[in-house]
Amino acid sequence: MDDETLVQKCVSGNGEAQRELFDRFSPLMLGVAMRYIKDKERSEDVLQDGFIKVYKNLHRFEHKGSLEGWIRRIIVNTALDQLRKNKKNINDLHLDDSNFEIVQKSDAIGILEAEILMEIIQQLPDGYRVVFNMFAIEGYSHKEIAEALKISESTSKSQYSRAKSVLRKTLKKYNIER
């Protein structure tokens, strides 16, 4: 079923369509949530809360962009709300607080670079990780990030720059250079 039909059926209360919507988008959106929230259980909570918002607001979807993009934005905002609610310090700017180690698995030779990169990103301090995800992966502008996180644009740019620096150093350590 195409997105437009799926949305119409969901809005009319069709349970099968609602299940299909969840089944179609939840695996991808769980990955989105996990880029912001380190803990899998909390990421699953974000996913559930996000889909509740999706279902409540689906009647507002105007089919101007992709349904996936619209849902993604809700999941990202739900993850950011969760970070704020749990009083995580997303404004942390200190590189000294970025001590982390990547546990190298014995079968790491066969792991794709993208998977390694996602592991490394997951271990960044919250402020770096959130800004990096929003800018580099989700495509938000620094102005949008600043508004969403209630920080200045320069803070957003600084955190992104520092996140890239930490990522470069860590990737170099594992001989994955770009």
HUVEN-V157822 format. One record per pair of residues at least 12 apart in sequence whose C-alpha atoms are under 10 Angstrom apart, sorted by the first residue. I is the first residue (numbers start at 1). J is the second residue. Records with the same first field share a line. If there is no record, write none. Layout:
I=J  J
This chain:
1=17  20
3=21  63  66  67  68
4=61  62  63  66  67
5=17
6=18  20  21  67
7=21  55  58  59  61  62  63  67
8=58  59
10=55  58  59
11=55  56  57  58  59  60
12=59
13=55
18=51  55
21=51  54  55  67
22=47  48  51  54  55
24=68
25=51  67  68  71  72
26=44  47  48  50  51  71  72
27=47
28=68  72
29=43  44  46  47  50  51  68  71  72  73  74  75  76
30=43  44  45  46  47  48  72  75
31=43  44  47
32=46  47  72  73  75  76  79  133  137  138
33=45  46  47  50  72  75  76  77  78  79  80
34=46  47  76  79  118  122
35=76  79  118  119  121  122  123  129  130  132  133  134  137
36=75  76  78  79  80  82  83  121  122  126  127  129  130  131  132  133  134
37=79  80  82  83  122  126  129  130
38=121  122  123  124  126  129
39=122
42=79  82
43=75  78  79  82
45=78  79  82
46=74  75  76  77  78  79  80  81  82
47=74  75  76  78  79
48=75  78
49=74  75  78  79  82
50=71  72  73  74  75  76  77  78  79
51=71  74  75  78
52=74
53=71  74  75  78
54=70  71  72  74  75
55=71
57=74
58=70  71
69=138
72=138
73=138
76=130  133  134  138
77=148  149
79=130
80=130  148  149
81=148  149
83=126  130
84=149
88=125  126  127
89=125  126  127
90=125  126  127  128  129  130  131  149  150  151  159
91=125  126  127  128  130  131  149  150  151  155  156  159
92=125  126  127  128  155  159
93=125  126  127  128  155  156  158  159  162  163
94=125  127  128  159  162
95=125  128  159  162  163  165  166
97=124  125
98=123  124  125  126  128  163  166
99=123  124  125  166
100=120  123  124  125  170
101=120  123  170
102=116  119  120  123  170  174
103=119  120
104=116  174
113=171  176  177
116=171  174  176
117=167  170  171  176
120=166  167  170  171
121=133  163  164  166  167
124=163  166  167
125=163
127=149  155  156  159  160  163
128=156  158  159  160  161  162  163  164  166
129=159  160  163  164
130=145  149  156  159  160  163
131=145  146  149  155  156  157  158  159  160  161  163
132=145  156  157  159  160  161  162  163  164
133=160  163
134=156  160
135=156  157  160
136=160  164
141=153  156  157
142=154  155  156  157  160
143=156  157
144=156
145=157
